Amino acid sequence: MGWRHKLRPASFRWVPFKVESHEYEGGRRAVTHEYPAKDIPWTEDTGRTPEGFEITGYLWGENYHRERDALIAACNKKGPGTLVHPYRGMKRVNCIGLRVREINLDGGYCLVHMTFVEAGKPAFPKAQESQFLKLAGQLDQLVSDANDAFEEAFDIIAAPQYLLDSASGAVNSAAVAIPNALSGVAGMVIGVTNLVADVDTFCGEILAILTNPLSLAQKLSGLIGSLNKATSDPFEKSNATKKLINYGAHLTLPAPKTFNRARERNNLLAIVRHMRTVAVANNARALAEIAAAATAPVGDQPAAIVSAEDLKELRNELAASIEVQQADAKTDAVYTALANLKAELVRQIPSQSADLPRLRTVTPTVTVPSLVLAYDLYGSLDRERDLIARNGITHPGFVSGGTPLEVIDV
């Protein structure tokens, strides 16, 4: 296999771009000691220098501006991210420089120059590791492994036209299901609109990229990841991705009576498997946000305040979905990534170091408004929203007496 076949489509935080040129920086750090009246110095090796990557890339096309904005947002995002380097493979890096050049005469095109440096890990003095840093890395790894697994499973080489039509139709249905997962979610109008526009653009490109399964998988993964941008509420992100975890439950598969019908069946299963696996990764990301919000001030939390019991219930539900995907995994890499994710979820959620609230049951003796009940329980009205959301109270002005309620124990 020649070197061109080993090149991987470039992306940063799963935002794809084209590469025009790149430079790699490495080597060793050293200190040269010079001594009085001595002709021979001594150069002390003090360790490897951080790997650096200078990439000059470009974006082009009718909707290049959306990809440009997504890449700018990815480079400006705090913390390390995953760089898929065409020549150097997958790297965990920080973006420390970005320049974008656009010329009016070159409409539909922009040049991007990015500088990345190896993220590494804290050494001396030892600082407390971010609770979800390892989890974030495992989520990125799972998505990458799922993309690779799709590339291996999806086969349309020398396929007849009906097989191409079936594959493109299945990919189109999968893409349309992504914004549909937001039905019933309040979301943010701009985020939802951008997602729908991105899906429309992708659906128009399916035939052009159908012969590149890895690019197809990466774009589907990116669209599923965009669900997290369509709403700021982590509970809504979790609910949307849960719908995609069950994608294809009612899919009708062709009987594998011929060689090409078997290929068609395998392609449909590969699409479903990929959608579910990436949805699991993004659901775990939403769960991590919910866990982080659990320690926020009451006024900054979502409508339902998160307790340790809430997190355990959400974690166990996701762990069950992970086990289902493990049973259906077709590559060792995906199976291992799912197993690692499940283990990390159990270890980190709920956090042992976080002072999370617990639940208890109370039974009002008389019918009272929720405001009165919240004040009686907590001495303030800050937790009234949680009281309503947690118990599904339809008429907050009349909370029925004699009915057991689940409340935060303070």
N, C-alpha and C positions, 0 to 999 in steps of 0.2 A: 504494500500500500504506500503510495507516494505521500509527500509531505502535505500536498494540497488537501488530500482526503482526511488528514488529521486535524485540519483547522476547524475550530468551533465558532459558531456565530457569537459575536461579541455582545455583551450586555453588562450593565451595572445595576444592581438591585432589580434584576430581571427586566430592565428597560433596554431594548435592543438598539444597536447603532452599527453603522458600517465603519471599518477601519481602513484608513489610507496608509498610515505608517505608525511605527511605535519604536520606543527606545526603552532598554532595560538598564537599570542601574543597580550594581551590587558591589561586592568586594569585602575587604576587611578594614576595621578601624585599627589605627596604630598610633603610638606615641614614640617619637624618636628622642632618645636621651643622649645628650652630648656632654662630655666631661672635660674639665680643664686639663690642658697638657696631654690630652689623649687624641690620637689620630683616628681611632676606630669608635664609632658611635654604637649604640644598641637600640634597636627598634623593638618595642614591646607590643605584641599583639593583644589588643583589648576586646576582641570579639568581632562578629560579623556586622556589617552595616545593614540597616534596614533595606529590604528590596524596594526599589522604586520603579514606577512604570509611567512613562510619558506616552500618551496615545493621541494621535491626531485622527479624528474620525469625521464622519459626515452623516447627515440625514437629508433625504430628498423624497419628493413625491407630492401629490396634491394635498395631503394632510400632514406634511412634515412638521408643521408647527405644533401639532399635538404631541408628537414624539419628542420634539425639542423641549416643550414645557415639562414633559414627564422626566426627561433626562436632567434638566436643570433642577427640578424638585428632588430627584434622587441624589444628585451631587451636593445639594444644600442640606440634606437631611442629617441630623446629628448622629454621630457614632459610626462604627465600621459597617461595611456592606460587602456583598459578594460580587466580585468582578470576574466575569467569564472572559479570559484573555484568549484570543484566537491561537496564540503561539505558546503561552505559558500555562494554560489551563485555568482552573478555578482558584482564586486568591481571596483571602479576607483582608480588605484594605480600607483605608480612609482616603476620601477625596480631599486633597489640600489645595487644589487649583482647578479652575474652569474658565475657559474663554470661549465665547460663541461669536462667530463672524458671519454676518449676512450681508449680501450685496443685492441692491435692487435689480440689477441686470440679470442676476442669477436667481430668478424667482423659483420658489419651491425647493430651495437648497440652502443648507447652512453648514458651516465648518465648525467643528468643536475640537478644542484642545484641552485634554484632561490630564491632571497630574495626580497619581495615586502613590501612597506609601503603605508598606506592610503594617497591618494593625497590631500584630503581636499580642502580648499579654503582659499584665503588670508583674514586676519582679520585686526589687527591693526599693523602699520598704514595702512589705506586703499590705496591700489595701484590700478592703472587703470587696469581693467580686459582685458585680451587679447580679441581682437575683435571676434575671431572665436572659443574661448574655449568652450562656451556653444553650439555652432553649432556642433563642433566635438563630444561632448557628445551625442547630439541628433542623429547624424548619426550612432554612435555605437549602441544606443538604438534601432533605427529603424531596423538595420540589425539583432540585437538579437531578436526583436519581430517578424521579418519576418521569422527567423529560427524556432521560436516556432510555428508560424502559419502554416508553412509547415509541421512540425511534426504532428500537429493536422489533417491536411487535407489529407496527403498522406497515403493511406491505401492499403497494400498488404498482410494483415494477411490472412493466409489460401487461398491465391489466386491461381487460375489455372495457368498453365504454360503460356498460351497466354497473360494473364494479366501481368505476370512477364516480359515476353519478350517485351511487349509494354512499360512498365515502364522503363526498362533498356535502351531500344532504345531511348526513349524520353529524358532521363537524358544524354545519350551519345550525342544526337544532341544538347542539351542545352550547354554541355561543349565545344563541337567543335565550337559552335557559338561565344564563348568568344574570342579566338585568331583571329577568322575571322573578328571580329569587328575592328581589327587593319588594315584591308586592306585599302591601300591608305594613311596610316600613316607612316611617316618616321621612328619614334621610335628609339630605341637603340637596336642594333643587339643582345646583350647579354640578355637584358630584354625580348625581343620577343622570343628568343630561349628558355630561361628558362620557360616562360609561356607555350609554346608549349609542352615542356617536361613534365611540371606539369600536363597539360591536358591529355597527353598520359598516364601518370601514373594513374591519376584518372579514366580514361576510363577503364583501366585494373582492377580497384578495385570495379567497380560499383556493380557487382553481390554480392561481399562480404559484402558491406555496404548497400545494398538495403533495408534490413530489419531494418536498423537504420536510420529513416528519419531525425532525428536531426543532426546526423553526416553527412548525405548526404547534408543537407541544408548548414551546416557550411562549408563544402568543396567547394560547389558551390559558396558560398559567398566569400570565400577566393580567388578563382580563378578570380572572377569578380574584387575583390579588387586588384589583381595583375596587372590589366590593368594600374594602376597608376604607376607601377614600370617599365612598358615596354617602356615608353617614359617620357622625362623630361619636355615636353611642355604641360602646362595645357590646351591649346586649343585642342591639339590632344587627351588628356585624355577625355575632354568634348565630342568631336566628337565620340570617340569610345564608350563611355557609352551611348550616345544618341541612337546609333544603337540598343543596348540591351534593351532600354526602350520600343522599339517597337517589341521586340522579340515575335515570335509566331503569328504575324498578319495574316499570311496566313496558319495557322495550320488547318488541317482537323480533326475534332473531330468526334468520333463514336456516332451514335445515341443511347441514353440511353434506349434501348428496353428491356434489361434484367438487373438484379441486378449487375452482374459483368461488363457489358458494361457501366453501370452508374458509377461504381467504376473506370473503365478505363478512362472515360471522366473526372471525378473529379481529378484523378491523373495528367492527362495531363494539366488541368487548374491550378492545384496547382504548377506545375513546371513553367509554363508561368508566373503566378502571382509572384512567388518567384524571378525569373530572373528579371522581370520588377521592382519590389520593391527595390531590392538590387542595380540595375542599377541606379535608382533614387537617392539612397543614395550616390553612388560613383560619379554621375554627380554633385551632390551638393558639394561634396568634391573638385572636379575639379573647380567648380565655385568659391569656397572659395580661391583656389590657384590663380585663375585669378584675383580676387579682391585684393589679397595681392600683386600680381605683378604690380597692377595698380599704386602703390605708389613707385615702385622701380625706380632707375635711368634709364634714357632712354636707355642706352647701355645694361642694364640687363633685359629689358623687352622682351617679345616675339615679333615676327615680327609685329604684330598689337598692337599699343599702346592702352590701355584700357581707354575709356572715361566713364563718368557717364551714358551716353545714351547706350553705349554698355552693361554695367552691368545690366541696367534696362531691356534691351531686353532679355538678357540671363536669368535673374531672372524670368521674366514673362513667358518665354517659359518653364522653369522648373516648375514653379508654376502650369501651365496648365497640365503638365504631372502628377504632384502630385495629382491634383484634379481627374484625370482619375483613378489613383490608389486608391484614397480614395473611389470612387464609387464601386471599385471591391474588397475592403478589406473585409476579412471574419472574422476578429477578432477586438474587440474594441481596443486592444493594438496597432495593426498596424495602424488603423484609427487615433487614438490619436497621435501616433508618427509622422504620415504624416502631421497632422494638426499643430503640434508643429514645425515641420521642416519648413513648409510653412510660418508660422508666424515669425520664426526667420530669414528666408531668406529675407522677406520683411523688417524686422527691421534693419538688418545689411548690406544688399547689395542694393545699394551702401552705403558705410559708410558715415555717416553725418560728421564725424570728418576728413575724408580724403580730401585733396585738389585735387580732380580729375579734369582732363581737360574736357572741353566741346567741342562740335562740331560746326562748321559753314560751310557754303557753299561758295566756290569761283569758279569763271569761268575765266580761262585763256583767254586772248584776242588773243594769237597766239600759235601755236604749239611749244612746247619747251621740252627738255629732263627733266626727273623727277628730276635729280640732280639740274638743274637750278631752277626749280619750288620750290623744297624744300628749297634751299638757299634763294630764294626771299621771301618765306613765313616765315621762321624761323631764317634766318641768320646763319644756320649751316646745315650739311648734316645728322645729327643724326636721323631725322624723315622721311628720304626718304623711308625706308622700310615700315613704316606705311602708307605713302601716296600711295605706290604701292598696298599693301595688302588690304587696306580699299576700294579702288576704282576699284580693279580688273584690273589694268593696265597690258595689255599683252606685250606691247612694250615700256619699260621705256624710250627709246631714243626718243619717239615721243608721247608726251601727247597732245592730240588734243585740239586746241583752240576752244572756244565756248561751251565746254562741262562742265556742272556743276560738281564740285568735292567736296566730303566731306572731311574736313581736321580738325585737332586738332586746337582749338582756344587757342592761347598763349598770 
